[in-house]
Amino acid sequence: MFDKILIANRGEIALRVLRACKELGIKTVAVHSTADANAMHVRLADESVCIGPPSPRESYLNIPNILAACEITGAQAVHPGYGFLSENARFADILVAHGVTFIGPTADHIRIMGDKIEAKATAKRLGIPVVPGSAGAVTTDEEALKIAAEVGYPVLVKAAAGGGGRGMRVAMNEDEMSSALSQARSEAKNAFGDDAVYIEKYLLKPRHIEVQVLGDGQGNAVHLGERDCSLQRRHQKVMEEARSPALNDQSRAKIGDIVARAMAELNYSGVGTIEFLYENGEFYFIEMNTRLQVEHPITEAITGLDLVAEQIKVAAGEKLTFNQSDIHFTGHAIECRINAENPATFAPSPGKITYWHPPGGLGVRVDSGVYQGYVIPPYYDSMIGKLVVYGRTRPEAIMRLKRALSEFVVDGIQSTIPLFTHLLENPDILAGNYDIHWLEKWLDTKPFEG
């Protein structure tokens, strides 16, 4: 096991990793920008190193400075959290070249799954169901039109590199294809430096279902159930739940077994998430995230496993100590992403938190790195915390979430807490009857004032 781990991230995820390290008896190194000098994970870490000014490019994305921090402190491994360098194959390669362990999959697996075309081809080879579409990047408009006609409209034009909803355009018919292609290519080039795009069938009312996997890189892999992440705005997840209200035990076991076998065959190491669109009883692979997910706590709630601790153990060379039959799913968990934003317009709201009172009680967990008096900087993601509730049943979890939201107080800035309060009054949400387009349509009705 490692003696010291450097945490190459910030905010709640840095604190989450730090806590797992402490429970494993591992010393921690926090790196931070000048804007995060007073962050909670910096205060609690055994050591801290400033790696640059506020700009992420000069600090949290600054590989030479992070590597220097490893050398200064003697850190044996780096946990990248999520975002920033967590899916950067070059970063993983550089660490390994300098004798530092990257707590995550191999650089090769990051590269494969980071290229959406290669990821889709790999998934298909491994027996994972995929969305109908082009086998690779389309090079001409004529080729794109031919594939779209074969697949059937509507189709989705997607950037081969990157993610986060950028470089994506829908064409409802042939007349819209030319515009969709040019816009997607332009946005992909600007965002990722690569204008390659491919074509997929566009599903009209799908749900976003993702399956959590864990492998040890020694031929062993398991799935840890699914999460429903269908409540999204601009392709960004807002609220997630586990297990999905849309699946039955037979369908979740079937897709779970498929991905677990695939990850064992791939010899995958660490945690990962296979993401699907789900419509009319069918799963369609869209991508794999080769890192810890923001929404991992709801999987921890229904399995009782510490995913970060398992990541660290596997990275240290340990085999999985359990198999699929040892994993039992109990109860229901829901996560709300609490952002420093106007709850109606989603405009960022950085500033000083003048009062902070997180909820508590049975089945309530708040993952956050903020505190009363903390100043939220304007340079980073607006998420300030995650409210996670667990109940024996979905109705119990919903009632517990309502109660927890009513206790949650954040003053001095705006937050998205009122958004969730209003969502939990909607019959569709209460019934679990929603798809990936539901939230944006609901927001268009302007259901409340921010």
C-alpha positions in Angstrom: 0.0 0.0 0.0 1.1 3.6 -0.6 2.5 5.7 2.2 1.7 9.1 0.6 -0.8 10.1 -2.1 -0.9 13.5 -3.8 -4.5 14.7 -4.6 -4.4 16.5 -8.0 -7.8 18.2 -7.7 -9.8 20.7 -5.6 -13.2 21.1 -3.9 -15.4 18.4 -2.6 -13.7 15.6 -4.6 -10.3 16.5 -3.2 -11.8 16.3 0.3 -13.5 13.0 -0.5 -10.2 11.4 -1.6 -8.4 12.8 1.4 -10.9 11.2 3.7 -10.5 7.8 2.0 -6.7 8.1 2.4 -7.0 8.9 6.1 -9.2 5.8 6.7 -6.5 3.7 4.9 -3.7 5.2 7.0 -2.2 7.0 4.0 -0.6 10.5 4.3 -1.9 13.1 1.9 -0.6 16.0 -0.1 -2.9 18.7 -1.3 -2.0 20.8 -4.3 -3.8 24.1 -4.8 -3.9 27.3 -6.7 -3.4 30.7 -5.0 -7.2 31.1 -5.1 -7.7 27.8 -3.1 -5.1 28.5 -0.3 -7.9 28.4 2.3 -9.7 25.4 0.9 -10.8 22.7 3.3 -8.8 19.9 1.7 -5.7 22.1 2.0 -6.3 22.7 5.7 -6.8 19.0 6.4 -4.0 17.5 4.3 -0.7 16.4 5.9 1.1 18.6 3.4 0.2 21.2 0.8 1.9 22.7 -2.2 0.9 25.7 -4.2 1.1 24.9 -7.9 0.2 28.2 -9.5 -2.2 31.1 -9.9 -6.0 30.8 -10.1 -6.2 29.8 -13.8 -6.6 26.0 -14.1 -4.2 26.0 -17.0 -1.5 27.4 -14.8 -2.3 25.3 -11.8 -4.6 22.2 -11.8 -3.7 21.4 -15.4 0.0 22.3 -15.0 1.6 18.9 -15.3 5.2 20.0 -14.6 4.2 21.7 -11.4 2.2 18.7 -10.2 5.1 16.4 -10.9 7.4 18.8 -9.0 5.0 18.6 -6.1 5.3 14.8 -6.2 9.1 15.0 -6.1 9.2 17.6 -3.3 6.9 15.7 -1.1 7.9 12.2 -2.0 4.3 11.2 -3.0 4.2 7.7 -4.4 0.9 8.1 -6.2 -1.5 10.7 -7.6 -5.3 10.6 -7.4 -6.7 12.8 -10.1 -10.3 13.0 -8.8 -12.6 13.8 -11.7 -12.3 16.6 -14.3 -8.9 18.4 -14.8 -6.3 15.6 -15.6 -8.3 12.6 -14.6 -8.7 11.3 -18.2 -5.4 12.7 -19.6 -3.4 9.8 -20.9 -0.3 11.9 -21.3 -0.4 12.8 -17.6 -0.7 9.1 -16.7 2.3 8.3 -18.9 4.4 11.1 -17.5 3.7 10.0 -13.9 4.6 6.4 -14.6 7.8 7.5 -16.4 8.8 9.2 -13.2 8.0 6.3 -10.9 4.7 7.7 -9.6 1.5 5.6 -9.8 -1.5 7.1 -11.5 -4.6 6.0 -9.5 -6.7 5.1 -12.5 -6.7 2.9 -15.6 -3.7 2.5 -17.9 -2.9 5.3 -20.3 -3.9 3.0 -23.2 -7.4 2.5 -21.8 -7.8 6.2 -21.3 -6.8 6.8 -24.9 -9.2 4.1 -26.3 -12.2 5.4 -24.3 -11.3 9.0 -24.8 -11.7 8.7 -28.6 -15.5 8.2 -29.1 -15.1 6.4 -32.4 -12.4 4.0 -31.0 -14.5 3.6 -27.8 -17.6 2.6 -29.8 -15.6 0.1 -31.9 -14.1 -1.4 -28.7 -17.5 -1.7 -27.0 -18.9 -3.4 -30.1 -16.0 -5.9 -30.1 -16.5 -6.6 -26.4 -20.2 -7.4 -26.9 -21.6 -4.1 -25.5 -24.7 -2.9 -27.5 -24.0 0.3 -29.4 -26.1 3.1 -31.0 -26.5 2.5 -34.8 -24.4 4.9 -36.8 -21.1 5.4 -38.6 -18.2 3.0 -38.0 -15.8 5.9 -37.7 -15.4 9.6 -38.5 -17.2 10.8 -41.6 -15.0 12.7 -44.0 -17.5 14.2 -46.5 -21.0 15.5 -46.4 -22.0 12.9 -49.0 -20.8 10.1 -46.7 -22.7 11.6 -43.8 -25.9 11.9 -45.8 -25.6 8.3 -46.9 -25.2 7.0 -43.4 -28.0 9.2 -42.0 -30.3 7.8 -44.7 -29.4 4.2 -43.7 -29.7 4.8 -40.0 -32.9 6.9 -40.4 -33.6 10.4 -39.2 -33.3 12.1 -36.8 -29.5 11.7 -36.4 -26.9 13.2 -34.0 -23.6 14.6 -35.3 -21.0 14.2 -32.6 -17.4 15.3 -32.1 -15.1 12.3 -32.0 -13.0 13.9 -29.2 -14.0 15.6 -26.0 -17.4 15.6 -24.3 -19.6 17.7 -22.1 -22.2 18.2 -24.9 -19.8 20.3 -27.1 -19.6 19.5 -30.8 -23.0 17.9 -30.9 -25.8 18.8 -33.3 -29.2 17.2 -34.2 -30.4 16.9 -37.7 -34.1 16.1 -37.9 -34.0 15.6 -41.7 -31.8 15.7 -44.7 -32.2 19.5 -45.1 -30.6 20.1 -41.7 -27.6 17.8 -42.2 -25.3 20.3 -43.9 -25.7 22.9 -41.1 -25.4 20.3 -38.4 -22.2 19.0 -39.8 -20.5 22.4 -40.2 -21.6 23.6 -36.8 -20.5 20.4 -35.0 -17.1 20.4 -36.9 -16.5 24.0 -36.1 -17.3 23.6 -32.4 -15.3 20.4 -32.1 -12.3 22.1 -33.7 -12.5 25.1 -31.3 -13.1 23.0 -28.2 -10.8 20.0 -28.8 -8.5 20.9 -31.7 -10.0 18.1 -33.7 -12.9 18.6 -36.1 -13.6 14.8 -36.7 -17.3 14.0 -36.2 -19.4 10.8 -36.5 -23.0 10.0 -37.0 -25.4 8.3 -34.6 -29.1 7.5 -34.5 -30.8 10.2 -32.4 -33.2 8.6 -29.9 -36.3 10.7 -29.2 -37.1 9.9 -25.6 -34.2 7.9 -24.1 -33.1 7.7 -20.5 -29.4 8.1 -19.6 -28.4 4.9 -17.7 -24.8 4.3 -16.6 -23.3 1.2 -15.1 -20.5 1.4 -12.5 -17.6 -1.0 -13.0 -14.5 -1.9 -11.0 -11.6 -4.0 -12.3 -8.2 -4.9 -10.8 -6.2 -5.1 -14.0 -5.6 -8.8 -13.3 -8.5 -10.2 -15.2 -11.2 -9.6 -12.5 -14.0 -7.2 -12.8 -17.5 -6.6 -11.3 -20.3 -4.2 -11.9 -21.8 -2.2 -9.0 -25.2 -1.6 -10.5 -26.7 1.3 -12.5 -27.4 4.9 -12.0 -30.1 6.9 -13.7 -28.7 10.3 -14.8 -31.6 11.4 -17.1 -32.3 14.7 -15.5 -29.9 16.9 -17.5 -29.5 20.5 -18.7 -27.4 21.1 -21.8 -26.0 17.5 -21.5 -24.9 18.2 -17.9 -26.3 16.0 -15.1 -28.4 17.7 -12.4 -29.8 15.0 -10.3 -29.1 11.2 -10.3 -30.6 8.2 -8.6 -29.7 4.6 -8.0 -31.3 2.3 -8.9 -33.1 3.5 -12.0 -36.9 3.6 -11.7 -37.1 2.6 -15.4 -35.4 -0.8 -15.1 -36.4 -4.1 -13.6 -34.1 -6.7 -11.9 -33.8 -8.8 -15.1 -32.7 -5.9 -17.4 -30.2 -4.4 -14.8 -28.7 -7.8 -14.2 -28.3 -8.5 -18.0 -26.6 -5.2 -18.8 -24.5 -5.4 -15.7 -23.2 -8.9 -16.6 -22.4 -7.7 -20.1 -20.2 -4.8 -19.0 -18.5 -6.8 -16.2 -17.5 -9.5 -18.7 -16.3 -6.8 -21.1 -14.1 -5.1 -18.5 -12.6 -8.4 -17.4 -11.7 -9.2 -21.1 -10.3 -5.7 -21.5 -8.2 -6.3 -18.3 -9.5 -2.9 -17.0 -8.0 -1.5 -13.8 -9.8 0.8 -11.4 -13.3 2.3 -11.5 -15.1 3.3 -14.7 -18.5 4.0 -15.9 -20.2 2.7 -19.0 -22.8 5.1 -20.2 -25.9 4.1 -22.2 -29.0 5.6 -23.7 -32.0 3.4 -22.9 -35.2 3.4 -24.9 -37.9 0.8 -25.5 -36.1 -1.8 -23.4 -32.8 -1.5 -25.4 -29.4 -0.2 -24.2 -27.1 1.7 -26.5 -23.5 2.5 -25.5 -22.5 6.1 -25.8 -19.2 6.4 -24.0 -17.1 5.2 -21.1 -15.7 7.5 -18.4 -12.3 6.1 -17.2 -12.5 7.8 -13.8 -14.5 8.4 -10.7 -17.9 10.0 -11.4 -19.4 12.9 -9.5 -22.4 10.7 -8.7 -20.4 7.8 -7.2 -21.9 8.3 -3.7 -25.2 6.9 -4.7 -23.6 3.7 -5.8 -21.7 3.6 -2.5 -25.0 4.0 -0.7 -26.7 1.0 -2.3 -23.7 -1.3 -2.2 -21.9 -0.2 1.0 -18.6 -0.1 -0.8 -16.1 2.8 -0.7 -15.2 3.3 -4.4 -12.2 5.6 -3.7 -10.7 3.1 -1.3 -11.2 0.4 -3.9 -9.5 2.6 -6.5 -6.5 3.0 -4.3 -6.2 -0.7 -3.4 -6.3 -1.7 -7.0 -3.8 0.9 -8.0 -1.5 -0.5 -5.3 -1.6 -3.9 -7.0 -4.2 -5.6 -4.9 -6.7 -8.0 -6.4 -10.4 -7.6 -5.9 -11.4 -9.2 -2.6 -14.9 -9.9 -3.7 -16.8 -11.3 -6.7 -20.1 -10.4 -8.3 -22.1 -12.7 -6.0 -20.8 -10.9 -3.0 -22.3 -7.5 -4.1 -25.8 -6.9 -2.9 -28.0 -3.9 -3.9 -30.2 -2.5 -1.2 -32.5 0.5 -1.0 -32.5 3.6 -3.1 -30.3 6.7 -3.2 -30.6 10.1 -4.9 -28.0 12.8 -5.4 -28.6 16.5 -6.0 -25.7 18.7 -7.3 -25.8 21.9 -5.3 -24.3 24.6 -7.5 -23.5 28.2 -6.8 -25.9 29.4 -9.5 -29.2 31.1 -9.9 -31.7 28.2 -9.7 -33.8 29.5 -12.5 -31.3 31.0 -15.0 -28.2 29.0 -13.9 -26.1 32.1 -13.9 -22.9 31.6 -11.8 -23.0 33.1 -8.3 -19.5 33.2 -6.8 -18.9 35.0 -3.6 -18.7 34.7 0.2 -20.8 32.2 2.0 -22.1 34.1 5.0 -24.1 31.2 6.5 -23.8 27.5 5.9 -26.0 24.8 7.5 -26.0 21.4 5.8 -28.7 19.0 6.6 -28.1 15.8 8.7 -30.0 12.9 10.1 -30.5 9.3 9.1 -29.6 8.5 5.5 -28.3 12.0 4.7 -24.8 12.7 3.3 -23.3 16.0 2.2 -20.1 16.0 0.3 -18.7 19.5 0.2 -15.5 21.4 0.7 -17.1 24.7 1.6 -17.7 26.2 5.0 -19.2 29.4 6.6 -17.0 32.3 5.5 -15.5 30.5 2.5 -15.3 32.5 -0.6 -16.3 30.7 -3.8 -13.9 31.7 -6.5 -15.1 32.5 -10.0 -12.5 30.4 -11.8 -13.8 26.9 -11.5 -16.9 24.7 -11.8 -19.8 26.1 -9.9 -20.7 22.9 -7.9 -20.2 23.5 -4.2 -21.6 20.3 -2.8 -23.6 17.1 -3.3 -26.6 16.2 -1.2 -27.1 12.5 -1.1 -30.0 10.7 0.6 -30.6 7.0 1.1 -33.9 5.2 1.9 -35.1 1.6 2.0 -37.5 2.5 -0.9 -37.6 5.2 -3.6 -40.6 7.0 -1.9 -38.7 7.0 1.4 -35.6 8.4 -0.3 -37.8 11.2 -1.9 -39.4 12.1 1.4 -35.9 12.2 3.1 -34.6 14.4 0.3 -37.5 16.8 0.7 -36.7 17.0 4.4 -33.0 17.5 3.8 -33.5 20.2 1.3 -35.8 22.1 3.7 -32.9 22.0 6.3 -30.1 23.1 3.9 -29.2 26.8 4.3 -26.7 28.6 2.1 -26.6 32.4 2.5 -24.5 35.0 0.8 -24.8 33.4 -2.7 -27.5 31.9 -4.8 -27.7 28.1 -5.0 -29.7 25.5 -6.9 -31.5 24.2 -3.7 -34.8 25.8 -4.8 -34.6 24.0 -8.1 -34.7 20.6 -6.4 -37.5 21.7 -4.0 -39.6 22.5 -7.0 -38.7 19.4 -8.9 -39.8 17.2 -6.1 -43.3 18.7 -6.3 -43.7 17.5 -9.9 -45.7 14.3 -10.5 -43.4 13.1 -13.3 -40.4 13.2 -11.0 -42.3 11.5 -8.1 -43.4 8.8 -10.5 -39.9 8.4 -12.1 -41.4 9.2 -15.5 -38.8 11.3 -17.2 -36.1 11.2 -20.0 -33.0 13.2 -20.9 -35.1 16.0 -22.5 -37.6 16.3 -19.7 -35.7 18.9 -17.5 -35.1 21.3 -20.3 -38.7 21.2 -21.5 -39.8 21.8 -17.9 -37.5 24.7 -17.4 -38.8 26.3 -20.6 -42.2 26.6 -18.9 -40.5 28.8 -16.3 -42.0 26.9 -13.4 -40.5 29.3 -10.7 -38.5 32.5 -10.3 -34.9 32.4 -9.2 
